[in-house]
Amino acid sequence: MLIPEELFNWESHMKFSRDESLKQPSWPTTAVFAEDMTTLAPENIIKELTIQHWFDKNNVLNHPNANAFLHLSRINLRLLLKAIQTKII
């Protein structure tokens, strides 16, 4: 479903063009995931376009309803990450 431009002009709010966002050669295609695992961000990526950036910026772990919605099982988290990756790529 497309949102009519008069309701929300998406491009007027964009910080990075699609080409600029994808031109970096270091965007990973897959990564190993384990609960409570810490990984380093690849070099040469635009950190503002990462999920971690938005989690940090919005203080997701300390959000008022973080306890209600962020306790995902490993399977659900994998499905969520897969869905996010599918829409981004």
N, C-alpha and C positions, 0 to 999 in steps of 0.2 A: 504494500500500500504506500503510495507516495503522498507526502504532505504537500498541499498546495503552497507555492512560494509566498503567496500573500499572507498565509498563516505563520509560516516560519521560513525565512530566507536562510537556509542552511549555509550556503557559501559565504554569506556576509559575516558569519561567525567563525569561519575556519581560520586556524593559525597556520596550517601547513596544507599545501595542495596534495592531492593524492600522489602525484608523481614525486614530489619532494619527500613525502612520507615513505614511499617504497623504494626510493633510489639507493638507500643505504644497503651495501652488500652484506651486512652482518645480521639481518633479521633472521632469527632461528626458525626453522620449520617445525622442529619437534624438540622436546626436552624431557628428560627423565623427571618424574614427579614422585616425591615421597612426603608424607605428612611431616611438618615441622622442619623441612629441609631448607637450607639457605643456599642460594646460588648467586653468583655474580652476574651482573648485567653484561651482555656482550658489548664490546667496544663499538663505537661508531653508530650507535642507534640514537634515536631521538627519545630521550628518557620521558619527555612529556606525553609520549604516545603509549607508554607502557601501563599495564594494569596496576603495577606496584606504585607508580607515580600517583595515580588517582586514589588508591587506597591510602597512601601517606597524606596527600593533600587534603582529603576529606576526613582524615582521622577515623577511618572506618571501624577499627577495632574498639574505639571508645565512643562510638555513636550511641545515642540514647537507646536505640533498639537493636544494638549489635548482638546482644544475648539472644534475642528472639529469632534472628535470621541468619546468623553466620556460623551456626553449628551444623555443618554439613558432614554427612558420612563421606568416607573416601570415594565410594562409588558415585555419589551425587556430585562431589567436587570434580571428579574426573569428567563427568558428563557436562558440568557447567563450563569447565575449562575448554573442553572440546567444542562446545557451542560458541564460546567467545572466539576461539581461534578460527572457526569456520566463518564467522561473520566478518572478521578482520581481514582474512586473507583473500 
